[in-house]
Amino acid sequence: MEQRQGMNWLALTTLLWAGLAQAGTEPEALKASVDAAIEPVLAQYRIPGMAVALLKDGKAHLFHYGLANKEAGVRVDEQTLFEIGSVSKTLTATLGAYGVAGGHFRLDDRVSTLDPALKGSAFDRVTMGQLATYSAGGLPLQFPDEVDTADKMQAYYRQWSPAYAAGTHRQYSNPSIGLFGHLAARSQGRSFEQLMEQTLLPQLGLAHTYISVPEAAMAHYAFGYDKSDKAIRVNPGMLAAEAYGIKTSARDLLRFVEANMAEANRSGASKGKQPNERLQAAISLTHTGLYSVGAMTQGLGWEMYDYPLSLETLQAGNSTDMVLKPHPVTPVPKPAPAKASTLFNKTGSTNGFGAYAAFVPAKGIGIVMLANRNYPNEVRIKTAYTILSQLTD
């Protein structure tokens, strides 16, 4: 197995994190403003624990609240691992884009060319890019309960009949981006789990991010809590690793945000050879908007907005309506990486956890919020929006 080592091109983050080892590095005013935004949410939604990580002016700030394990009295700290649900899709998208950058497939390749077992099905008319952006034609949010084996999953895809022409509607879907991740990894000769844990995560410098939490890290894996306060962890279904399977710390997820911010801010005409041009190209590809739904532009994994924007606009783009209903899309005429003045974001949930990540490269600000209870998206958005607005004051 490859060693978990960060890449040279991310060495610029060394100074970013150096101060974290020193106690009391967070400015008192910043801590006070974050506390004021987070603590009422913890109380109102009975969230046992939360980790918040911020980027501001090239510096990282970490804040920890409450308990990772109520029964054992274990407090949230810098090493606590949270389930991040669909925020995992941003890493799945990066893994797929890494395959594109390596020449293994193209986003406009038909799905059935990567999976010959699907030839003669609706996937003869669906591209890999449409799978990645939930626009295949109406794949559902989840697999039906009876689809619980690889054979049943293959049969489900073969029999699936689209409700819409490919590329015309957005229907948020785990089976859609899950199949994208699965086939993207297979095109590179590896399983998704192998490619993610042995190649992509190490190259990103994410040493405390996992699909399967190893025994040595289990003591840091928080318990989530359901509506009845029962301690739970994710119960994986088909393509869970690809769609919602990542467990990570706030610090590691902020490293990933910082890598995305660095790429978004990087000048187009780079001088000299970059240490990992393939990964840089992959990250840039995930920032490329393929279609818009209202004010939101859909990239690979990331959902993007012109910044500044109103709280109401950001909440609408992350609403239950956007998750559960199909929406007509407007294709981007000439897809290109988003401007640095874009706000990138993604929400994610499992039954016991709620996550959110957002950043604005041009402003040098970013936020990660990880909680061990699934609380409303609109509350996450409002809380993060409040904190990010204060970071720009």
Buried (B, 14 or more C-beta within 10 A) or exposed (E): EEEBEBBEBBEEBEEBBEEBEEEEEBEEEBEEBBBEBBEEBBEEBEBBBBBBBBBBEEBBBBBBBBBBBBEEEBEBEBBBBBBBBBBBBBBBBBBBBBBBBBEBBEBEBBBBBBBEEBEEBBBEBBBBBBBBBBBBBBBBEBBEEEBEEEEBBBEBBBEBEBEBEBBBBBBBBBBBBBBBBBBBBBBBEBBBBBBBBBBBBBBBBBBBBBBEBEEEBEBBBBBBBEEEEEBBBBEBBBBBBBBBBBBBBBBBBBBBBBBBBBBBEBEEEEEEEBEBEBBBBBBBBBBBBBBBBEBBBBBBBBBBBBBEBEBEBBBBBBBEEBBEEBBEBEEBEEBEBBEBEBBBBBBBBBBBBBBBBBBBBBBBBBBBBBBBBBBBBBBBBBBBBBBBEBBEE
